[in-house]
Amino acid sequence: MEGTAIRNETRVTQFILIGLSSNPDVQIIFFVLFLVMYLGTIVGNLLIMITIYVDFQLHTPMYFFLSTLSFIDLGLSTVTVPRSIVLFLSERKTISFSECLVQMFFFHFIGGTECFHLVLMAYDRYVAICHPLRYTTIMNRQACLLLVFSTWVGGFIHSCGQTFPIVQLYFCGPNEIDHFFCEGHALAVLACSSTFFSETADWANSGTVAVGCFTVLLVSYAYIISTVLKIPSAEGRQKAFSTCASHLTVVTLFFGPIVYLYMRPSDIFDTDKFLSVFYATITPLLNPCIYTLRNEKVRNAVKKLGGRKVSSLGALKN
């Protein structure tokens, strides 16, 4: 009983997030950069969602999935960036153990959902290009809603698999997390108890999801490219490829750093938190730009929405 009492008294209840740099001047630079990127992420993704909701020509499965991706990107960035922005200027860079677990859970929840959602978008393009006559039948409203719901369920299960092993660990110090948010590995290395189970679960869970989803994406696009190359006209091939170009770019930006994290040697972790910046902050910012610049329908719809706002303001002034 005495040993248990001492064990409970020495349990760590809060952690210190070291962040990306301990230099105050550099922290101010990161504060500005993260703030600008987060505001850009909010504006860009909200613009995509509002445009698709307002323009009835975009009420198709492809753009429904795009608006859902924007919502996911906004959530993924919101889980980590606002807290990081505050900590960059705060003297006490602390976070409680419970808050740390909540942040980690939602980061893996939304991040896992995005992995599955990108696979879903690839499946949508596969059906549209490889089975065009059956597209409206296969991708009906009910099927689309069910598929999106399944991506959230998959993300939830993935996150439970990531968080539960960390909950089982015992932390007695040190309490400094070498990261800008509560990332699983950066937290696990501080544990006083054995981390074999948590590290194995992390590698098996996240590695399987990331590599598995990426493999499915490669297979899907192998079928898509094979089908597109059989299209007789060059214009038809170009049109088919253009509908996939934006998605392929987003997939590369999102999965590239993640696949590297789980394929690189286990003793190399120095670049982890900087790669995390890429897929937690930069990718959600770039996705709306990619789809707006490369997709003519979205680009025209955004211009039309801007024209409506200008007309409304003019009518109010008159």
RODO-2510 file (C-alpha; in nm, 4 decimals, decimal comma):
residues 318
     n   res          X          Y          Z
     1     m     0,0000     0,0000     0,0000
     2     e     0,2841     0,2369     0,0809
     3     g     0,4480     0,1744    -0,2583
     4     t     0,1171     0,2478    -0,4297
     5     a     0,0814     0,5777    -0,2418
     6     i     0,4299     0,6880    -0,3440
     7     r     0,3608     0,5829    -0,7027
     8     n     0,0424     0,7923    -0,7131
     9     e     0,2151     1,0942    -0,5588
    10     t     0,4904     1,0968    -0,8198
    11     r     0,2620     1,0636    -1,1215
    12     v     0,3051     1,3458    -1,3730
    13     t    -0,0142     1,5515    -1,4104
    14     q     0,1028     1,8024    -1,6692
    15     f     0,3579     1,8279    -1,9478
    16     i     0,5697     2,1035    -2,0993
    17     l     0,5589     2,1366    -2,4784
    18     i     0,9066     2,2375    -2,5943
    19     g     0,7710     2,3334    -2,9363
    20     l     0,9826     2,3911    -3,2454
    21     s     1,2445     2,6153    -3,0836
    22     s     1,3460     2,7456    -2,7420
    23     n     1,4703     3,0748    -2,8887
    24     p     1,2188     3,3557    -2,8042
    25     d     1,2860     3,5407    -3,1307
    26     v     1,2321     3,2259    -3,3364
    27     q     0,9130     3,1554    -3,1398
    28     i     0,7737     3,4935    -3,2459
    29     i     0,8464     3,4046    -3,6084
    30     f     0,6659     3,0722    -3,5650
    31     f     0,3779     3,2543    -3,3957
    32     v     0,3322     3,4794    -3,7007
    33     l     0,3714     3,1931    -3,9490
    34     f     0,1285     2,9616    -3,7682
    35     l    -0,1253     3,2420    -3,7225
    36     v    -0,1150     3,3366    -4,0920
    37     m    -0,1353     2,9724    -4,2007
    38     y    -0,4264     2,8994    -3,9680
    39     l    -0,6231     3,2050    -4,0813
    40     g    -0,5545     3,1036    -4,4410
    41     t    -0,6731     2,7495    -4,3632
    42     i    -0,9980     2,8802    -4,2133
    43     v    -1,0706     3,1160    -4,5028
    44     g    -0,9743     2,8690    -4,7757
    45     n    -1,1655     2,5698    -4,6437
    46     l    -1,4736     2,7696    -4,5465
    47     l    -1,4734     2,9224    -4,8949
    48     i    -1,4715     2,5753    -5,0519
    49     m    -1,7552     2,4524    -4,8279
    50     i    -1,9724     2,7619    -4,8798
    51     t    -1,9135     2,7641    -5,2568
    52     i    -2,0148     2,3991    -5,2948
    53     y    -2,3193     2,4497    -5,0718
    54     v    -2,4403     2,7590    -5,2627
    55     d    -2,3723     2,6430    -5,6205
    56     f    -2,6243     2,3730    -5,7183
    57     q    -2,4077     2,2698    -6,0152
    58     l    -2,1571     2,1381    -5,7613
    59     h    -2,4110     1,9183    -5,5825
    60     t    -2,2497     1,5973    -5,7060
    61     p    -2,0665     1,3206    -5,5144
    62     m    -1,7233     1,4466    -5,6203
    63     y    -1,7789     1,7952    -5,4771
    64     f    -1,9682     1,6638    -5,1747
    65     f    -1,6560     1,4658    -5,0872
    66     l    -1,4436     1,7748    -5,1531
    67     s    -1,6496     1,9837    -4,9098
    68     t    -1,6179     1,7073    -4,6505
    69     l    -1,2412     1,7034    -4,7035
    70     s    -1,2333     2,0792    -4,6375
    71     f    -1,4239     2,0243    -4,3121
    72     i    -1,1769     1,7518    -4,2111
    73     d    -0,8764     1,9707    -4,2976
    74     l    -1,0189     2,2539    -4,0911
    75     g    -1,0661     2,0187    -3,7960
    76     l    -0,7182     1,8652    -3,8279
    77     s    -0,5550     2,2064    -3,8176
    78     t    -0,7772     2,3287    -3,5326
    79     v    -0,6770     2,0394    -3,3070
    80     t    -0,3115     2,1489    -3,2930
    81     v    -0,2504     2,4980    -3,4326
    82     p    -0,4515     2,7310    -3,1993
    83     r    -0,2922     2,5777    -2,8900
    84     s     0,0515     2,6048    -3,0514
    85     i    -0,0077     2,9709    -3,1380
    86     v    -0,0858     3,0478    -2,7736
    87     l     0,2129     2,8509    -2,6446
    88     f     0,4564     3,0308    -2,8755
    89     l     0,3976     3,3537    -2,6797
    90     s     0,3319     3,1992    -2,3400
    91     e     0,5937     3,1694    -2,0684
    92     r     0,4248     2,8604    -1,9224
    93     k     0,4060     2,6105    -2,2086
    94     t     0,2194     2,3510    -2,0085
    95     i    -0,0638     2,1165    -2,0921
    96     s    -0,2405     1,8816    -1,8510
    97     f    -0,2238     1,5062    -1,8962
    98     s    -0,5965     1,4836    -1,9750
    99     e    -0,5783     1,7709    -2,2263
   100     c    -0,2781     1,6031    -2,3867
   101     l    -0,4708     1,2770    -2,4320
   102     v    -0,7730     1,4612    -2,5733
   103     q    -0,5562     1,6471    -2,8238
   104     m    -0,3810     1,3266    -2,9282
   105     f    -0,7131     1,1411    -2,9616
   106     f    -0,8729     1,4022    -3,1872
   107     f    -0,5568     1,4461    -3,3936
   108     h    -0,5505     1,0734    -3,4748
   109     f    -0,9298     1,0656    -3,5080
   110     i    -0,9411     1,3397    -3,7703
   111     g    -0,6101     1,2415    -3,9304
   112     g    -0,7239     0,8803    -3,9666
   113     t    -1,0547     0,9992    -4,1085
   114     e    -0,8683     1,2019    -4,3705
   115     c    -0,6659     0,8960    -4,4740
   116     f    -0,9847     0,6973    -4,5311
   117     h    -1,1568     0,9929    -4,6934
   118     l    -0,8823     1,0333    -4,9525
   119     v    -0,9265     0,6663    -5,0380
   120     l    -1,3009     0,7299    -5,0709
   121     m    -1,2366     1,0174    -5,3123
   122     a    -1,0134     0,7891    -5,5191
   123     y    -1,2922     0,5302    -5,5263
   124     d    -1,5321     0,7986    -5,6482
   125     r    -1,2965     0,8830    -5,9370
   126     y    -1,2515     0,5118    -6,0100
   127     v    -1,6268     0,4588    -6,0447
   128     a    -1,6696     0,7798    -6,2501
   129     i    -1,3972     0,6894    -6,5002
   130     c    -1,4037     0,3089    -6,5078
   131     h    -1,7819     0,2629    -6,4722
   132     p    -1,9363     0,5893    -6,5990
   133     l    -2,2737     0,4402    -6,6967
   134     r    -2,3267     0,3020    -6,3464
   135     y    -2,1855     0,6060    -6,1628
   136     t    -2,5139     0,7691    -6,0591
   137     t    -2,6501     0,4334    -5,9468
   138     i    -2,3464     0,3343    -5,7411
   139     m    -2,2734     0,6775    -5,5953
   140     n    -2,6272     0,7682    -5,4940
   141     r    -2,7000     1,0021    -5,2042
   142     q    -2,7491     0,7262    -4,9486
   143     a    -2,4281     0,5505    -5,0537
   144     c    -2,2299     0,8752    -5,0321
   145     l    -2,3522     0,9499    -4,6809
   146     l    -2,2820     0,5936    -4,5692
   147     l    -1,9316     0,6007    -4,7162
   148     v    -1,8476     0,9314    -4,5467
   149     f    -1,9852     0,8000    -4,2163
   150     s    -1,7667     0,4891    -4,2512
   151     t    -1,4540     0,7069    -4,2865
   152     w    -1,5349     0,8742    -3,9529
   153     v    -1,5936     0,5352    -3,7899
   154     g    -1,2601     0,4154    -3,9252
   155     g    -1,0884     0,7269    -3,7914
   156     f    -1,2488     0,6747    -3,4492
   157     i    -1,1336     0,3125    -3,4295
   158     h    -0,7840     0,4115    -3,5409
   159     s    -0,7674     0,6842    -3,2769
   160     c    -0,8812     0,4495    -2,9998
   161     g    -0,6032     0,2127    -3,1024
   162     q    -0,3518     0,4967    -3,0770
   163     t    -0,4717     0,6507    -2,7502
   164     f    -0,5525     0,3451    -2,5380
   165     p    -0,1899     0,2164    -2,5183
   166     i    -0,0702     0,5620    -2,4067
   167     v    -0,3329     0,5731    -2,1300
   168     q    -0,1856     0,2527    -1,9892
   169     l     0,1616     0,4049    -1,9504
   170     y     0,2917     0,5427    -1,6206
   171     f     0,4574     0,8880    -1,6232
   172     c     0,6749     0,9951    -1,3296
   173     g     0,9066     1,2439    -1,5042
   174     p     1,0630     1,4039    -1,6977
   175     n     0,7622     1,5883    -1,8376
   176     e     0,9035     1,7850    -2,1350
   177     i     0,7515     1,6788    -2,4701
   178     d     0,9871     1,7458    -2,7601
   179     h     0,7080     1,8508    -2,9948
   180     f     0,4633     2,1347    -3,0592
   181     f     0,1611     1,9177    -2,9721
   182     c     0,0927     1,5901    -2,7905
   183     e     0,2226     1,3385    -3,0425
   184     g     0,2126     0,9720    -2,9438
   185     h     0,5806     0,8801    -2,9782
   186     a     0,7065     1,2053    -2,8231
   187     l     0,4816     1,1346    -2,5240
   188     a     0,5621     0,7626    -2,4976
   189     v     0,9380     0,8178    -2,4668
   190     l     0,8732     1,0000    -2,1357
   191     a     0,7037     0,6989    -1,9747
   192     c     0,8604     0,5281    -1,6739
   193     s     0,6933     0,1965    -1,7586
   194     s     0,7630    -0,0304    -2,0544
   195     t     0,6634     0,1194    -2,3900
   196     f     0,6940    -0,2017    -2,5927
   197     f     0,3169    -0,2460    -2,6220
   198     s     0,2461     0,1205    -2,7044
   199     e     0,5266     0,1414    -2,9634
   200     t     0,4201    -0,1846    -3,1253
   201     a     0,0556    -0,0720    -3,1325
   202     d     0,1573     0,2667    -3,2767
   203     w     0,3660     0,1126    -3,5533
   204     a     0,1085    -0,1562    -3,6341
   205     n    -0,1957     0,0730    -3,6202
   206     s    -0,0732     0,3891    -3,7907
   207     g     0,1602     0,2025    -4,0221
   208     t    -0,1164    -0,0307    -4,1377
   209     v    -0,3642     0,2541    -4,1912
   210     a    -0,1190     0,4819    -4,3744
   211     v     0,0517     0,2205    -4,5894
   212     g    -0,2734     0,0284    -4,6427
   213     c    -0,4623     0,3373    -4,7596
   214     f    -0,1716     0,4438    -4,9777
   215     t    -0,1592     0,0989    -5,1383
   216     v    -0,5324     0,1062    -5,2127
   217     l    -0,4863     0,4499    -5,3678
   218     l    -0,2085     0,3221    -5,5929
   219     v    -0,4187     0,0263    -5,7069
   220     s    -0,7207     0,2517    -5,7718
   221     y    -0,5173     0,4898    -5,9846
   222     a    -0,3549     0,2017    -6,1695
   223     y    -0,7043     0,1024    -6,2883
   224     i    -0,7938     0,4647    -6,3589
   225     i    -0,4818     0,5310    -6,5658
   226     s    -0,5281     0,2037    -6,7532
   227     t    -0,8854     0,3024    -6,8414
   228     v    -0,7964     0,6609    -6,9370
   229     l    -0,5217     0,5467    -7,1733
   230     k    -0,7818     0,3463    -7,3643
   231     i    -0,9868     0,6592    -7,4395
   232     p    -0,9427     0,7224    -7,8150
   233     s    -0,9447     1,1043    -7,8164
   234     a    -0,6655     1,3142    -7,6662
   235     e    -0,9249     1,5645    -7,5376
   236     g    -1,1099     1,2887    -7,3563
   237     r    -0,7914     1,1612    -7,1945
   238     q    -0,6935     1,5113    -7,0855
   239     k    -1,0370     1,5762    -6,9349
   240     a    -1,0279     1,2476    -6,7441
   241     f    -0,6787     1,3120    -6,6101
   242     s    -0,7699     1,6685    -6,5089
   243     t    -1,0445     1,5401    -6,2753
   244     c    -0,7825     1,3354    -6,0891
   245     a    -0,4886     1,5779    -6,0913
   246     s    -0,5961     1,7772    -5,7847
   247     h    -0,6686     1,4657    -5,5811
   248     l    -0,3344     1,3092    -5,6745
   249     t    -0,1534     1,6247    -5,5642
   250     v    -0,3367     1,6280    -5,2289
   251     v    -0,2677     1,2568    -5,1763
   252     t     0,1035     1,3087    -5,2397
   253     l     0,1227     1,6016    -4,9965
   254     f    -0,0660     1,4168    -4,7231
   255     f     0,0725     1,0647    -4,7495
   256     g     0,4314     1,1481    -4,8436
   257     p     0,5420     1,2631    -4,4955
   258     i     0,3287     0,9998    -4,3180
   259     v     0,4638     0,7073    -4,5176
   260     y     0,8160     0,8361    -4,4547
   261     l     0,7539     0,8494    -4,0778
   262     y     0,6611     0,4826    -4,0679
   263     m     0,9105     0,3545    -4,3257
   264     r     1,2271     0,5316    -4,2078
   265     p     1,4729     0,3645    -3,9638
   266     s     1,3350     0,3478    -3,6096
   267     d     1,6317     0,5370    -3,4594
   268     i     1,5777     0,8512    -3,6695
   269     f     1,3243     1,0842    -3,5060
   270     d     1,4810     1,4300    -3,5438
   271     t     1,2605     1,5267    -3,8373
   272     d     0,9324     1,3997    -3,6902
   273     k     0,7963     1,7246    -3,5529
   274     f     0,8895     1,9219    -3,8643
   275     l     0,7123     1,6662    -4,0840
   276     s     0,4170     1,6972    -3,8452
   277     v     0,4087     2,0700    -3,9198
   278     f     0,3712     1,9812    -4,2864
   279     y     0,0704     1,7497    -4,2635
   280     a    -0,0918     1,9248    -3,9642
   281     t    -0,0683     2,2860    -4,0839
   282     i     0,0621     2,3242    -4,4393
   283     t    -0,1434     2,0516    -4,6115
   284     p    -0,4809     2,1806    -4,4790
   285     l    -0,3773     2,5257    -4,6044
   286     l    -0,2713     2,4068    -4,9513
   287     n    -0,5638     2,1742    -5,0260
   288     p    -0,8198     2,4521    -5,0966
   289     c    -0,5635     2,6321    -5,3144
   290     i    -0,4922     2,3166    -5,5126
   291     y    -0,8578     2,2419    -5,5799
   292     t    -0,9397     2,6043    -5,6593
   293     l    -0,6483     2,6536    -5,8983
   294     r    -0,6676     2,3173    -6,0770
   295     n    -1,0450     2,2637    -6,0885
   296     e    -1,2198     2,4915    -6,3373
   297     k    -1,5692     2,4326    -6,1975
   298     v    -1,4632     2,5221    -5,8441
   299     r    -1,2686     2,8227    -5,9708
   300     n    -1,5686     2,9531    -6,1669
   301     a    -1,8033     2,8881    -5,8738
   302     v    -1,5753     3,0863    -5,6402
   303     k    -1,5717     3,3760    -5,8887
   304     k    -1,9501     3,3569    -5,9169
   305     l    -1,9833     3,3613    -5,5379
   306     g    -1,7547     3,6658    -5,5217
   307     g    -1,9669     3,8364    -5,7884
   308     r    -2,2809     3,7723    -5,5842
   309     k    -2,1232     3,9327    -5,2774
   310     v    -2,0162     4,2386    -5,4761
   311     s    -2,3668     4,2723    -5,6224
   312     s    -2,5232     4,2386    -5,2771
   313     l    -2,2951     4,5062    -5,1344
   314     g    -2,3774     4,7350    -5,4263
   315     a    -2,7512     4,6826    -5,3736
   316     l    -2,7173     4,7646    -5,0030
   317     k    -2,5310     5,0870    -5,0783
   318     n    -2,7998     5,1938    -5,3253
***
